[in-house]
Amino acid sequence: MRTWSYLRDLTPENLGVSLGEFYRMIARLPGEPGSDVLRQLLQDRSEWLERVFATHKQPTNYPVRAVLLYGIAECRRS
């Protein structure tokens, strides 16, 4: 399975799916998970995740889906 390092690389074309399926995939992501949920989801990246958490005061929840949708829309727009 290929992995990407940048949000700009997440496109329907790169994933081999239709635009509708692409957005359905994003809709299945947790909307605003807390750090405990992120730790569970990213167990294999725990060291990296803890370094990220150490860079800021942790909010109650992280707006993952909203940020992802905004970032993808901006990449496609530009």
Biopython code that builds the backbone (N, CA, C, O; Angstrom):
import numpy as np
from Bio.PDB.StructureBuilder import StructureBuilder

atoms = [
    (1, "MET", "N", (0.838, -1.179, 0.000)),
    (1, "MET", "CA", (0.000, 0.000, 0.000)),
    (1, "MET", "C", (0.882, 1.240, 0.000)),
    (1, "MET", "O", (1.817, 1.343, 0.794)),
    (2, "ARG", "N", (0.593, 2.158, -0.868)),
    (2, "ARG", "CA", (1.373, 3.389, -0.961)),
    (2, "ARG", "C", (0.945, 4.365, 0.125)),
    (2, "ARG", "O", (-0.234, 4.445, 0.468)),
    (3, "THR", "N", (1.899, 5.100, 0.660)),
    (3, "THR", "CA", (1.587, 6.146, 1.626)),
    (3, "THR", "C", (2.031, 7.477, 1.054)),
    (3, "THR", "O", (2.947, 7.545, 0.235)),
    (4, "TRP", "N", (1.371, 8.530, 1.495)),
    (4, "TRP", "CA", (1.702, 9.870, 1.043)),
    (4, "TRP", "C", (2.086, 10.719, 2.234)),
    (4, "TRP", "O", (1.615, 10.492, 3.349)),
    (5, "SER", "N", (2.933, 11.688, 1.998)),
    (5, "SER", "CA", (3.410, 12.546, 3.071)),
    (5, "SER", "C", (2.668, 13.868, 3.148)),
    (5, "SER", "O", (2.704, 14.542, 4.178)),
    (6, "TYR", "N", (1.999, 14.244, 2.074)),
    (6, "TYR", "CA", (1.388, 15.567, 2.013)),
    (6, "TYR", "C", (-0.086, 15.476, 1.663)),
    (6, "TYR", "O", (-0.514, 14.599, 0.913)),
    (7, "LEU", "N", (-0.846, 16.397, 2.218)),
    (7, "LEU", "CA", (-2.272, 16.459, 1.948)),
    (7, "LEU", "C", (-2.552, 16.634, 0.459)),
    (7, "LEU", "O", (-3.526, 16.090, -0.062)),
    (8, "ARG", "N", (-1.709, 17.382, -0.213)),
    (8, "ARG", "CA", (-1.906, 17.627, -1.647)),
    (8, "ARG", "C", (-1.888, 16.334, -2.463)),
    (8, "ARG", "O", (-2.408, 16.299, -3.578)),
    (9, "ASP", "N", (-1.296, 15.278, -1.916)),
    (9, "ASP", "CA", (-1.226, 14.008, -2.627)),
    (9, "ASP", "C", (-2.501, 13.182, -2.513)),
    (9, "ASP", "O", (-2.678, 12.212, -3.250)),
    (10, "LEU", "N", (-3.392, 13.556, -1.594)),
    (10, "LEU", "CA", (-4.646, 12.826, -1.444)),
    (10, "LEU", "C", (-5.659, 13.347, -2.457)),
    (10, "LEU", "O", (-6.350, 14.339, -2.223)),
    (11, "THR", "N", (-5.726, 12.661, -3.572)),
    (11, "THR", "CA", (-6.667, 13.019, -4.629)),
    (11, "THR", "C", (-7.402, 11.756, -5.066)),
    (11, "THR", "O", (-6.896, 10.647, -4.893)),
    (12, "PRO", "N", (-8.592, 11.924, -5.632)),
    (12, "PRO", "CA", (-9.294, 10.747, -6.156)),
    (12, "PRO", "C", (-8.450, 10.000, -7.184)),
    (12, "PRO", "O", (-8.465, 8.771, -7.235)),
    (13, "GLU", "N", (-7.723, 10.744, -7.994)),
    (13, "GLU", "CA", (-6.887, 10.127, -9.028)),
    (13, "GLU", "C", (-5.787, 9.261, -8.407)),
    (13, "GLU", "O", (-5.567, 8.128, -8.835)),
    (14, "ASN", "N", (-5.104, 9.799, -7.403)),
    (14, "ASN", "CA", (-4.029, 9.037, -6.752)),
    (14, "ASN", "C", (-4.549, 7.813, -6.011)),
    (14, "ASN", "O", (-3.859, 6.799, -5.905)),
    (15, "LEU", "N", (-5.767, 7.917, -5.501)),
    (15, "LEU", "CA", (-6.351, 6.796, -4.762)),
    (15, "LEU", "C", (-7.094, 5.829, -5.680)),
    (15, "LEU", "O", (-7.456, 4.728, -5.264)),
    (16, "GLY", "N", (-7.322, 6.242, -6.933)),
    (16, "GLY", "CA", (-8.019, 5.377, -7.888)),
    (16, "GLY", "C", (-9.499, 5.218, -7.601)),
    (16, "GLY", "O", (-10.068, 4.147, -7.813)),
    (17, "VAL", "N", (-10.125, 6.291, -7.114)),
    (17, "VAL", "CA", (-11.552, 6.250, -6.803)),
    (17, "VAL", "C", (-12.252, 7.441, -7.448)),
    (17, "VAL", "O", (-11.608, 8.397, -7.879)),
    (18, "SER", "N", (-13.572, 7.371, -7.506)),
    (18, "SER", "CA", (-14.347, 8.492, -8.037)),
    (18, "SER", "C", (-14.363, 9.631, -7.015)),
    (18, "SER", "O", (-14.041, 9.426, -5.844)),
    (19, "LEU", "N", (-14.736, 10.818, -7.460)),
    (19, "LEU", "CA", (-14.821, 11.961, -6.552)),
    (19, "LEU", "C", (-15.850, 11.691, -5.452)),
    (19, "LEU", "O", (-15.614, 12.020, -4.289)),
    (20, "GLY", "N", (-16.990, 11.094, -5.814)),
    (20, "GLY", "CA", (-18.005, 10.775, -4.822)),
    (20, "GLY", "C", (-17.488, 9.816, -3.762)),
    (20, "GLY", "O", (-17.718, 10.022, -2.570)),
    (21, "GLU", "N", (-16.783, 8.756, -4.194)),
    (21, "GLU", "CA", (-16.218, 7.795, -3.238)),
    (21, "GLU", "C", (-15.154, 8.458, -2.365)),
    (21, "GLU", "O", (-15.046, 8.157, -1.177)),
    (22, "PHE", "N", (-14.378, 9.352, -2.952)),
    (22, "PHE", "CA", (-13.356, 10.095, -2.221)),
    (22, "PHE", "C", (-13.992, 10.836, -1.045)),
    (22, "PHE", "O", (-13.506, 10.748, 0.082)),
    (23, "TYR", "N", (-15.072, 11.560, -1.305)),
    (23, "TYR", "CA", (-15.731, 12.311, -0.239)),
    (23, "TYR", "C", (-16.469, 11.394, 0.738)),
    (23, "TYR", "O", (-16.588, 11.730, 1.917)),
    (24, "ARG", "N", (-16.965, 10.250, 0.278)),
    (24, "ARG", "CA", (-17.563, 9.285, 1.203)),
    (24, "ARG", "C", (-16.496, 8.735, 2.157)),
    (24, "ARG", "O", (-16.770, 8.509, 3.336)),
    (25, "MET", "N", (-15.289, 8.524, 1.648)),
    (25, "MET", "CA", (-14.189, 8.059, 2.493)),
    (25, "MET", "C", (-13.878, 9.096, 3.574)),
    (25, "MET", "O", (-13.693, 8.748, 4.741)),
    (26, "ILE", "N", (-13.821, 10.356, 3.185)),
    (26, "ILE", "CA", (-13.534, 11.427, 4.142)),
    (26, "ILE", "C", (-14.652, 11.537, 5.172)),
    (26, "ILE", "O", (-14.395, 11.774, 6.352)),
    (27, "ALA", "N", (-15.896, 11.363, 4.722)),
    (27, "ALA", "CA", (-17.040, 11.454, 5.637)),
    (27, "ALA", "C", (-16.993, 10.363, 6.711)),
    (27, "ALA", "O", (-17.576, 10.534, 7.782)),
    (28, "ARG", "N", (-16.318, 9.255, 6.445)),
    (28, "ARG", "CA", (-16.214, 8.165, 7.425)),
    (28, "ARG", "C", (-15.131, 8.423, 8.476)),
    (28, "ARG", "O", (-15.051, 7.704, 9.471)),
    (29, "LEU", "N", (-14.311, 9.431, 8.262)),
    (29, "LEU", "CA", (-13.293, 9.770, 9.266)),
    (29, "LEU", "C", (-13.962, 10.332, 10.506)),
    (29, "LEU", "O", (-15.050, 10.900, 10.414)),
    (30, "PRO", "N", (-13.330, 10.184, 11.671)),
    (30, "PRO", "CA", (-13.920, 10.798, 12.874)),
    (30, "PRO", "C", (-13.942, 12.314, 12.707)),
    (30, "PRO", "O", (-12.956, 12.914, 12.279)),
    (31, "GLY", "N", (-15.059, 12.918, 13.042)),
    (31, "GLY", "CA", (-15.215, 14.360, 12.871)),
    (31, "GLY", "C", (-14.295, 15.177, 13.744)),
    (31, "GLY", "O", (-13.538, 16.011, 13.247)),
    (32, "GLU", "N", (-14.353, 14.945, 15.041)),
    (32, "GLU", "CA", (-13.542, 15.701, 15.989)),
    (32, "GLU", "C", (-13.036, 14.783, 17.098)),
    (32, "GLU", "O", (-13.495, 14.866, 18.237)),
    (33, "PRO", "N", (-12.091, 13.909, 16.764)),
    (33, "PRO", "CA", (-11.598, 12.988, 17.785)),
    (33, "PRO", "C", (-10.727, 13.688, 18.824)),
    (33, "PRO", "O", (-10.065, 14.685, 18.535)),
    (34, "GLY", "N", (-10.746, 13.150, 20.023)),
    (34, "GLY", "CA", (-9.850, 13.617, 21.068)),
    (34, "GLY", "C", (-8.502, 12.933, 20.914)),
    (34, "GLY", "O", (-8.337, 12.057, 20.066)),
    (35, "SER", "N", (-7.545, 13.331, 21.730)),
    (35, "SER", "CA", (-6.207, 12.758, 21.635)),
    (35, "SER", "C", (-6.205, 11.257, 21.934)),
    (35, "SER", "O", (-5.393, 10.518, 21.377)),
    (36, "ASP", "N", (-7.113, 10.801, 22.813)),
    (36, "ASP", "CA", (-7.175, 9.379, 23.123)),
    (36, "ASP", "C", (-7.601, 8.557, 21.905)),
    (36, "ASP", "O", (-7.065, 7.474, 21.671)),
    (37, "VAL", "N", (-8.555, 9.065, 21.134)),
    (37, "VAL", "CA", (-8.992, 8.371, 19.919)),
    (37, "VAL", "C", (-7.873, 8.373, 18.884)),
    (37, "VAL", "O", (-7.632, 7.360, 18.226)),
    (38, "LEU", "N", (-7.189, 9.503, 18.737)),
    (38, "LEU", "CA", (-6.076, 9.573, 17.790)),
    (38, "LEU", "C", (-4.974, 8.591, 18.177)),
    (38, "LEU", "O", (-4.366, 7.967, 17.308)),
    (39, "ARG", "N", (-4.717, 8.453, 19.457)),
    (39, "ARG", "CA", (-3.708, 7.479, 19.900)),
    (39, "ARG", "C", (-4.104, 6.056, 19.511)),
    (39, "ARG", "O", (-3.255, 5.262, 19.105)),
    (40, "GLN", "N", (-5.383, 5.735, 19.634)),
    (40, "GLN", "CA", (-5.859, 4.405, 19.253)),
    (40, "GLN", "C", (-5.758, 4.200, 17.748)),
    (40, "GLN", "O", (-5.318, 3.146, 17.289)),
    (41, "LEU", "N", (-6.164, 5.209, 16.980)),
    (41, "LEU", "CA", (-6.164, 5.086, 15.531)),
    (41, "LEU", "C", (-4.760, 5.047, 14.938)),
    (41, "LEU", "O", (-4.530, 4.418, 13.906)),
    (42, "LEU", "N", (-3.830, 5.720, 15.595)),
    (42, "LEU", "CA", (-2.473, 5.845, 15.059)),
    (42, "LEU", "C", (-1.446, 5.138, 15.944)),
    (42, "LEU", "O", (-0.348, 5.651, 16.160)),
    (43, "GLN", "N", (-1.800, 3.980, 16.445)),
    (43, "GLN", "CA", (-0.904, 3.239, 17.336)),
    (43, "GLN", "C", (0.460, 2.983, 16.715)),
    (43, "GLN", "O", (1.479, 3.021, 17.404)),
    (44, "ASP", "N", (0.478, 2.725, 15.418)),
    (44, "ASP", "CA", (1.754, 2.429, 14.759)),
    (44, "ASP", "C", (2.606, 3.677, 14.536)),
    (44, "ASP", "O", (3.762, 3.570, 14.127)),
    (45, "ARG", "N", (2.050, 4.851, 14.799)),
    (45, "ARG", "CA", (2.788, 6.116, 14.662)),
    (45, "ARG", "C", (2.862, 6.841, 16.003)),
    (45, "ARG", "O", (2.907, 8.071, 16.038)),
    (46, "SER", "N", (2.875, 6.098, 17.098)),
    (46, "SER", "CA", (2.761, 6.691, 18.428)),
    (46, "SER", "C", (3.882, 7.675, 18.755)),
    (46, "SER", "O", (3.623, 8.724, 19.346)),
    (47, "GLU", "N", (5.110, 7.359, 18.386)),
    (47, "GLU", "CA", (6.219, 8.285, 18.683)),
    (47, "GLU", "C", (6.027, 9.598, 17.946)),
    (47, "GLU", "O", (6.192, 10.671, 18.525)),
    (48, "TRP", "N", (5.679, 9.515, 16.675)),
    (48, "TRP", "CA", (5.431, 10.718, 15.873)),
    (48, "TRP", "C", (4.274, 11.517, 16.474)),
    (48, "TRP", "O", (4.371, 12.736, 16.619)),
    (49, "LEU", "N", (3.180, 10.835, 16.823)),
    (49, "LEU", "CA", (2.001, 11.508, 17.359)),
    (49, "LEU", "C", (2.320, 12.214, 18.671)),
    (49, "LEU", "O", (1.862, 13.336, 18.890)),
    (50, "GLU", "N", (3.085, 11.589, 19.534)),
    (50, "GLU", "CA", (3.443, 12.234, 20.802)),
    (50, "GLU", "C", (4.309, 13.466, 20.574)),
    (50, "GLU", "O", (4.195, 14.446, 21.311)),
    (51, "ARG", "N", (5.177, 13.430, 19.560)),
    (51, "ARG", "CA", (5.969, 14.630, 19.224)),
    (51, "ARG", "C", (5.040, 15.750, 18.753)),
    (51, "ARG", "O", (5.242, 16.912, 19.105)),
    (52, "VAL", "N", (4.035, 15.406, 17.966)),
    (52, "VAL", "CA", (3.065, 16.408, 17.509)),
    (52, "VAL", "C", (2.303, 16.976, 18.699)),
    (52, "VAL", "O", (2.167, 18.193, 18.827)),
    (53, "PHE", "N", (1.810, 16.109, 19.564)),
    (53, "PHE", "CA", (1.070, 16.582, 20.737)),
    (53, "PHE", "C", (1.918, 17.490, 21.619)),
    (53, "PHE", "O", (1.390, 18.415, 22.236)),
    (54, "ALA", "N", (3.203, 17.247, 21.688)),
    (54, "ALA", "CA", (4.087, 18.041, 22.542)),
    (54, "ALA", "C", (4.291, 19.464, 22.033)),
    (54, "ALA", "O", (4.822, 20.305, 22.758)),
    (55, "THR", "N", (3.881, 19.746, 20.805)),
    (55, "THR", "CA", (4.106, 21.069, 20.222)),
    (55, "THR", "C", (3.023, 22.085, 20.570)),
    (55, "THR", "O", (3.150, 23.256, 20.214)),
    (56, "HIS", "N", (1.972, 21.669, 21.251)),
    (56, "HIS", "CA", (0.863, 22.577, 21.523)),
    (56, "HIS", "C", (0.049, 22.111, 22.730)),
    (56, "HIS", "O", (0.149, 20.970, 23.181)),
    (57, "LYS", "N", (-0.753, 23.036, 23.228)),
    (57, "LYS", "CA", (-1.701, 22.682, 24.281)),
    (57, "LYS", "C", (-2.817, 21.895, 23.614)),
    (57, "LYS", "O", (-3.416, 22.364, 22.646)),
    (58, "GLN", "N", (-3.096, 20.715, 24.118)),
    (58, "GLN", "CA", (-4.070, 19.857, 23.474)),
    (58, "GLN", "C", (-5.497, 20.357, 23.705)),
    (58, "GLN", "O", (-5.912, 20.569, 24.844)),
    (59, "PRO", "N", (-6.242, 20.543, 22.611)),
    (59, "PRO", "CA", (-7.649, 20.915, 22.760)),
    (59, "PRO", "C", (-8.469, 19.696, 23.189)),
    (59, "PRO", "O", (-7.953, 18.580, 23.240)),
    (60, "THR", "N", (-9.713, 19.914, 23.488)),
    (60, "THR", "CA", (-10.589, 18.798, 23.834)),
    (60, "THR", "C", (-10.716, 17.849, 22.652)),
    (60, "THR", "O", (-10.633, 16.630, 22.807)),
    (61, "ASN", "N", (-10.915, 18.415, 21.481)),
    (61, "ASN", "CA", (-11.057, 17.629, 20.258)),
    (61, "ASN", "C", (-10.306, 18.309, 19.115)),
    (61, "ASN", "O", (-10.121, 19.526, 19.108)),
    (62, "TYR", "N", (-9.886, 17.504, 18.165)),
    (62, "TYR", "CA", (-9.202, 18.007, 16.979)),
    (62, "TYR", "C", (-10.174, 17.952, 15.799)),
    (62, "TYR", "O", (-10.733, 16.890, 15.527)),
    (63, "PRO", "N", (-10.393, 19.065, 15.092)),
    (63, "PRO", "CA", (-11.350, 19.081, 13.977)),
    (63, "PRO", "C", (-10.771, 18.449, 12.708)),
    (63, "PRO", "O", (-10.599, 19.124, 11.693)),
    (64, "VAL", "N", (-10.478, 17.174, 12.775)),
    (64, "VAL", "CA", (-9.768, 16.471, 11.707)),
    (64, "VAL", "C", (-10.503, 16.558, 10.372)),
    (64, "VAL", "O", (-9.923, 16.977, 9.371)),
    (65, "ARG", "N", (-11.768, 16.169, 10.352)),
    (65, "ARG", "CA", (-12.498, 16.115, 9.083)),
    (65, "ARG", "C", (-12.623, 17.502, 8.448)),
    (65, "ARG", "O", (-12.415, 17.648, 7.244)),
    (66, "ALA", "N", (-12.959, 18.511, 9.236)),
    (66, "ALA", "CA", (-13.111, 19.862, 8.694)),
    (66, "ALA", "C", (-11.800, 20.391, 8.122)),
    (66, "ALA", "O", (-11.780, 20.984, 7.043)),
    (67, "VAL", "N", (-10.715, 20.176, 8.845)),
    (67, "VAL", "CA", (-9.406, 20.639, 8.367)),
    (67, "VAL", "C", (-9.008, 19.899, 7.096)),
    (67, "VAL", "O", (-8.492, 20.503, 6.154)),
    (68, "LEU", "N", (-9.245, 18.605, 7.072)),
    (68, "LEU", "CA", (-8.923, 17.807, 5.897)),
    (68, "LEU", "C", (-9.728, 18.261, 4.679)),
    (68, "LEU", "O", (-9.169, 18.426, 3.595)),
    (69, "LEU", "N", (-11.036, 18.463, 4.850)),
    (69, "LEU", "CA", (-11.868, 18.917, 3.734)),
    (69, "LEU", "C", (-11.418, 20.288, 3.229)),
    (69, "LEU", "O", (-11.349, 20.521, 2.022)),
    (70, "TYR", "N", (-11.115, 21.183, 4.152)),
    (70, "TYR", "CA", (-10.648, 22.515, 3.755)),
    (70, "TYR", "C", (-9.327, 22.425, 2.993)),
    (70, "TYR", "O", (-9.164, 23.041, 1.940)),
    (71, "GLY", "N", (-8.405, 21.664, 3.528)),
    (71, "GLY", "CA", (-7.088, 21.544, 2.888)),
    (71, "GLY", "C", (-7.183, 20.933, 1.504)),
    (71, "GLY", "O", (-6.546, 21.416, 0.567)),
    (72, "ILE", "N", (-7.971, 19.875, 1.364)),
    (72, "ILE", "CA", (-8.121, 19.229, 0.049)),
    (72, "ILE", "C", (-8.787, 20.181, -0.930)),
    (72, "ILE", "O", (-8.366, 20.277, -2.083)),
    (73, "ALA", "N", (-9.820, 20.884, -0.487)),
    (73, "ALA", "CA", (-10.504, 21.838, -1.369)),
    (73, "ALA", "C", (-9.549, 22.935, -1.824)),
    (73, "ALA", "O", (-9.566, 23.318, -2.994)),
    (74, "GLU", "N", (-8.726, 23.441, -0.928)),
    (74, "GLU", "CA", (-7.768, 24.492, -1.290)),
    (74, "GLU", "C", (-6.707, 23.979, -2.258)),
    (74, "GLU", "O", (-6.311, 24.689, -3.182)),
    (75, "CYS", "N", (-6.249, 22.751, -2.049)),
    (75, "CYS", "CA", (-5.260, 22.171, -2.982)),
    (75, "CYS", "C", (-5.867, 22.016, -4.374)),
    (75, "CYS", "O", (-5.217, 22.317, -5.376)),
    (76, "ARG", "N", (-7.106, 21.548, -4.434)),
    (76, "ARG", "CA", (-7.757, 21.366, -5.735)),
    (76, "ARG", "C", (-8.037, 22.724, -6.381)),
    (76, "ARG", "O", (-7.909, 22.866, -7.597)),
    (77, "ARG", "N", (-8.415, 23.715, -5.587)),
    (77, "ARG", "CA", (-8.726, 25.047, -6.116)),
    (77, "ARG", "C", (-7.481, 25.697, -6.709)),
    (77, "ARG", "O", (-7.545, 26.318, -7.771)),
    (78, "SER", "N", (-6.378, 25.557, -6.038)),
    (78, "SER", "CA", (-5.175, 26.228, -6.499)),
    (78, "SER", "C", (-4.501, 25.422, -7.599)),
    (78, "SER", "O", (-3.462, 25.832, -8.116)),
]
sb = StructureBuilder()
sb.init_structure("model")
sb.init_model(0)
sb.init_chain("A")
sb.init_seg("    ")
for serial, (resi, resn, name, xyz) in enumerate(atoms, 1):
    if name == "N":
        sb.init_residue(resn, " ", resi, " ")
    sb.init_atom(name, np.array(xyz, "f"), 0.0, 1.0, " ", f" {name:<3s}", serial, name[0])
structure = sb.get_structure()
